[in-house]
Amino acid sequence: MTKLTVVPGKGESPSVDRAYCERVLLAREPELIAFVSLGARLRHLRVGHGLSRKELAEKSGLDADTVANMESDHVMGPRRLLELLRVAEPLGVEAKQLVLLAADDLAARSDWLSKLAMYEPDSHVVEFAPGRWGSRLKGARHHRSEHGRTPLGVVLRRMRRQADMKLADCAQRARRSVSGMCDVENGRRQVSTVDSLVGWSVGLWVPLDDLTEFVIEHRTDR
């Protein structure tokens, strides 16, 4: 296994979030993607924080098999947001940065996402349509229903309609199914995987790091 080391760049502090450091490393040395899996990066974060798999499982509330699968070099399926959110605090990293690390890994292994040039970890800037996304996300943060926070699907549908997008066009751009995105908008399904999160970001033309933070705020099953 390739040993991971992070050397802070110009203007970066050695104490910066370790998941973010992994993102910077991946951006600087994309050729490592063929040799270092996301599981290996998660394992590196755990070992660097002085935890055994058993301890991480206990602290996160996940079972040991789930933690082992997350760290496996051979598990290439969709990464579940809930699992990443559960292990972030025990690993001592910011939840958003851990999710974005998984998204960076996904993008680096995907030709079509790589061509979008979605990620600039050094500046945390991901902007598809300058000047268009900010007001929609900012406004969405303030939506509340009479029972409290507006369901995530309702907010995503409102953002799409405010941008005058048809669901079919949004799904085509995101490379997701129309039925699946419709289920999310209508509350029948959650944005539960990193793949789905990235798809909504691409489909709605909103910055991934901002949308990630927004989705994390709306999770109800953490």
C-alpha positions as CSV (number, residue, x, y, z in Angstrom):
1,M,0.0,0.0,0.0
2,T,1.3,3.5,-0.9
3,K,2.1,5.5,2.2
4,L,0.1,8.7,2.4
5,T,1.9,11.9,3.5
6,V,0.7,15.4,3.5
7,V,3.1,18.3,3.2
8,P,1.3,21.6,3.8
9,G,1.6,23.9,0.8
10,K,2.4,27.6,0.9
11,G,0.1,29.4,3.3
12,E,-1.3,26.2,4.7
13,S,-1.2,25.3,8.4
14,P,0.0,21.8,9.5
15,S,-3.0,21.7,11.8
16,V,-5.6,22.0,8.9
17,D,-8.3,19.4,8.8
18,R,-6.8,16.1,8.0
19,A,-9.6,15.1,5.6
20,Y,-9.0,18.3,3.7
21,C,-5.3,17.5,3.6
22,E,-6.1,14.3,1.9
23,R,-8.2,16.2,-0.7
24,V,-5.2,18.5,-1.3
25,L,-2.9,15.5,-1.8
26,L,-5.3,13.9,-4.2
27,A,-5.5,17.2,-6.2
28,R,-1.7,17.5,-6.3
29,E,-0.9,13.9,-7.1
30,P,-3.9,12.5,-9.1
31,E,-1.7,9.6,-10.3
32,L,-2.1,8.2,-6.8
33,I,-5.7,7.4,-7.4
34,A,-4.7,4.2,-9.2
35,F,-2.7,3.0,-6.1
36,V,-4.6,4.4,-3.1
37,S,-8.3,3.6,-2.6
38,L,-10.7,5.7,-0.6
39,G,-10.7,2.8,1.9
40,A,-7.0,3.3,2.3
41,R,-7.4,7.0,2.9
42,L,-10.1,6.3,5.5
43,R,-7.8,3.7,7.1
44,H,-5.0,6.3,7.2
45,L,-7.2,8.8,8.9
46,R,-8.2,6.2,11.5
47,V,-4.7,5.0,12.3
48,G,-3.5,8.6,12.3
49,H,-6.1,9.4,15.0
50,G,-4.9,6.4,17.1
51,L,-8.1,4.3,16.8
52,S,-8.5,0.6,16.2
53,R,-11.4,-0.5,13.9
54,K,-13.2,-1.8,17.0
55,E,-12.8,1.6,18.7
56,L,-14.0,3.5,15.6
57,A,-17.0,1.2,15.4
58,E,-17.9,1.8,19.0
59,K,-17.5,5.5,18.8
60,S,-19.4,5.9,15.6
61,G,-22.3,3.5,16.4
62,L,-21.5,1.4,13.3
63,D,-20.9,-2.3,13.4
64,A,-17.3,-3.6,12.9
65,D,-18.1,-5.2,9.5
66,T,-19.4,-1.8,8.2
67,V,-16.2,-0.1,9.3
68,A,-14.1,-2.9,7.7
69,N,-16.0,-2.5,4.4
70,M,-15.5,1.2,4.4
71,E,-11.8,0.7,4.7
72,S,-11.6,-2.2,2.2
73,D,-9.5,-1.7,-1.0
74,H,-12.0,-3.7,-2.9
75,V,-15.3,-2.0,-2.1
76,M,-16.1,0.3,-5.0
77,G,-19.8,0.8,-4.6
78,P,-21.6,4.0,-3.7
79,R,-20.4,5.5,-0.5
80,R,-23.2,6.1,2.0
81,L,-23.4,9.6,3.5
82,L,-24.7,8.3,6.9
83,E,-21.6,6.1,7.3
84,L,-19.3,8.9,6.5
85,L,-21.1,11.3,8.8
86,R,-21.0,8.8,11.7
87,V,-17.2,8.3,11.5
88,A,-16.2,11.9,10.9
89,E,-16.3,13.0,14.6
90,P,-14.5,10.0,16.0
91,L,-11.9,10.4,13.3
92,G,-11.4,14.0,14.4
93,V,-12.3,15.5,11.0
94,E,-15.0,17.8,9.7
95,A,-18.0,15.9,8.3
96,K,-18.2,18.0,5.2
97,Q,-14.5,17.5,4.4
98,L,-14.8,13.8,4.7
99,V,-17.8,13.6,2.4
100,L,-16.0,15.9,-0.1
101,L,-12.9,13.6,0.1
102,A,-15.2,10.7,-1.0
103,A,-16.6,12.9,-3.8
104,D,-13.1,13.9,-4.9
105,D,-12.2,10.2,-5.1
106,L,-15.4,9.5,-7.1
107,A,-14.6,12.4,-9.5
108,A,-11.0,11.4,-10.0
109,R,-12.1,7.9,-11.0
110,S,-14.8,9.1,-13.3
111,D,-14.0,10.5,-16.8
112,W,-17.1,12.6,-17.2
113,L,-16.8,14.2,-13.7
114,S,-13.1,14.8,-14.2
115,K,-13.8,16.7,-17.4
116,L,-16.1,19.0,-15.5
117,A,-13.2,20.3,-13.5
118,M,-15.5,20.4,-10.5
119,Y,-13.0,20.4,-7.7
120,E,-10.4,23.0,-6.6
121,P,-9.6,21.8,-3.0
122,D,-7.0,24.6,-2.4
123,S,-9.7,27.2,-2.6
124,H,-12.9,25.2,-1.9
125,V,-14.4,26.8,-4.9
126,V,-16.8,24.8,-7.1
127,E,-18.8,27.1,-9.3
128,F,-20.7,26.0,-12.4
129,A,-22.7,29.2,-13.1
130,P,-21.2,32.3,-11.6
131,G,-23.8,34.6,-10.0
132,R,-26.7,32.1,-10.3
133,W,-26.3,29.6,-7.5
134,G,-25.6,31.8,-4.5
135,S,-29.0,33.3,-4.0
136,R,-30.8,30.0,-4.4
137,L,-28.7,28.2,-1.8
138,K,-28.7,31.2,0.6
139,G,-32.5,31.5,0.3
140,A,-33.0,27.7,0.7
141,R,-31.3,27.8,4.1
142,H,-34.1,30.0,5.4
143,H,-37.1,27.9,4.3
144,R,-39.2,26.5,7.1
145,S,-42.5,24.7,7.1
146,E,-45.1,25.1,9.8
147,H,-43.7,22.0,11.5
148,G,-40.0,23.3,11.4
149,R,-37.3,22.7,8.7
150,T,-38.6,22.2,5.2
151,P,-37.9,18.7,3.9
152,L,-34.8,18.5,1.8
153,G,-36.6,17.2,-1.3
154,V,-39.0,20.1,-1.2
155,V,-36.1,22.6,-1.1
156,L,-34.3,20.8,-4.0
157,R,-37.4,20.9,-6.1
158,R,-37.9,24.6,-5.3
159,M,-34.3,25.3,-6.2
160,R,-34.7,23.5,-9.6
161,R,-37.9,25.4,-10.4
162,Q,-36.4,28.7,-9.4
163,A,-33.7,28.0,-12.0
164,D,-36.4,27.1,-14.6
165,M,-35.1,23.6,-15.0
166,K,-37.2,20.6,-16.1
167,L,-36.6,17.5,-14.0
168,A,-35.7,15.5,-17.1
169,D,-33.0,18.0,-18.0
170,C,-31.6,18.0,-14.5
171,A,-31.5,14.2,-14.4
172,Q,-29.8,14.0,-17.8
173,R,-27.1,16.5,-16.8
174,A,-26.6,14.6,-13.5
175,R,-26.7,11.2,-15.2
176,R,-29.3,10.1,-12.7
177,S,-32.7,8.5,-13.4
178,V,-35.7,10.9,-13.5
179,S,-37.7,8.5,-11.3
180,G,-34.9,8.5,-8.7
181,M,-34.6,12.3,-8.6
182,C,-38.4,12.6,-8.5
183,D,-38.5,10.2,-5.5
184,V,-36.0,12.5,-3.7
185,E,-38.0,15.6,-4.4
186,N,-41.2,14.0,-3.1
187,G,-39.6,12.6,0.0
188,R,-39.7,9.0,-0.9
189,R,-36.0,8.7,-1.1
190,Q,-33.1,10.5,0.6
191,V,-29.8,11.9,-0.9
192,S,-28.1,8.9,0.8
193,T,-24.9,8.4,-1.2
194,V,-22.0,10.4,-2.4
195,D,-22.9,9.6,-6.0
196,S,-26.4,11.0,-5.5
197,L,-25.0,14.1,-3.8
198,V,-22.6,14.8,-6.7
199,G,-25.4,14.1,-9.2
200,W,-27.7,16.8,-7.6
201,S,-24.8,19.3,-7.5
202,V,-24.2,18.8,-11.3
203,G,-27.9,18.6,-12.1
204,L,-28.8,21.9,-10.2
205,W,-25.6,23.7,-11.2
206,V,-24.7,24.5,-7.5
207,P,-21.3,24.2,-5.8
208,L,-20.7,20.8,-4.3
209,D,-19.1,21.9,-1.1
210,D,-22.1,24.3,-0.4
211,L,-24.6,21.7,-1.3
212,T,-22.8,19.1,0.9
213,E,-23.0,21.4,3.9
214,F,-26.7,22.0,3.1
215,V,-27.5,18.3,2.8
216,I,-25.7,17.5,6.0
217,E,-27.8,20.1,7.9
218,H,-30.9,18.4,6.6
219,R,-30.0,14.9,7.5
220,T,-32.6,13.5,10.0
221,D,-31.1,10.1,10.6
222,R,-27.6,10.9,11.8
